[in-house]
Structures are given as C-alpha cells and as structure tokens.
Amino acid sequence: MRFAGFRPAALKYLRALAKHNERAWFEVHRPEYEQEVLGPMREFVDEIDDRLARVAPENCGDARR
C-alpha cells in the first residue's frame, strides 16, 4: 500500500491526546491511534524506505520500530 497521507482524523486524535495525555485515555482510544496514526506512519516509513534503498541503502528504516 502506498502512503496517501494522514487523514484529518489523525490530527484530531493527536490534538485530543495532547489534552488527555494519560494512559487510561490512550487505552480507550488505542484503536483510533492504530488506524489513524500508526497504520499511516508505517506506510510512510515503508515508502521512504523503498525510496532510500535506491540512493542510500544504509539509511533504510524498519516500520516495526
């Protein structure tokens, strides 16, 4: 899958997280985090990794870390 950018819901989630920066709130909203932030971020890292592999393979990343 290609990185298509972050949806507005990701920014909404991050703003809410800034206001409610506590573990209990995060655990309740974990599915939103995984769908709106973590998933797209992994796609971003994968796409950048593919592009970097062509010009600077020593700078490749791992989306799982």
N, C-alpha and C positions, 0 to 999 in steps of 0.2 A: 504494500500500500504506500502511496506517495503522501508526503506531508502536505496537507491542504491549509495549514494554518490553525490557529486557535479560534474556537468559536467564541462569541460574546459570553456564553455561559461560563467559560473558563475565567474570564476577568471578573465576572460576578462572583464566582466561587472564591477567587483569591481575595477580593475585597471583603467578603464575609469572613474568610479565615483571618484576615488581619484584625477584624473586630472581635472575633471569638477564638483567639489563639489558645485553645486549651484542648487537651487530649479527648475529653468526653465529646465535645462538639465535633472534633475531627472524626472520631469513630462513627458517629451517627451519619456524617456526610462523606464517609470513605468511598462509597460507590460513585458519587459525583466527582470526587477527586480522580478516581481511576479512569473514568470515562472522559472527563473534560480536560484534565491536566496531564496525568501520567501517560495515557494512551497516545495523545498527540505529541508529547515530548519524546516518547520512544520512536515514533515515526520520524520526527525531526532528526534525532540522533542517527537513525538508520540512513536517512537520506544524505546527511552531511558526511557520514562515514563512507558511503559509496562514492561520493564526490572527492573526498580527501584521499581515498585509496588510489585514485588515478594520479594525483600530483604529490602527495606527501603521506605515503602509507604509514610512516612512523607516528602520525598524529591521529590515527583512527581511534574511535571510541567504542564503547560497548553499551548498548541501550539498557542492558540489565543492571548497570551500575550507576 
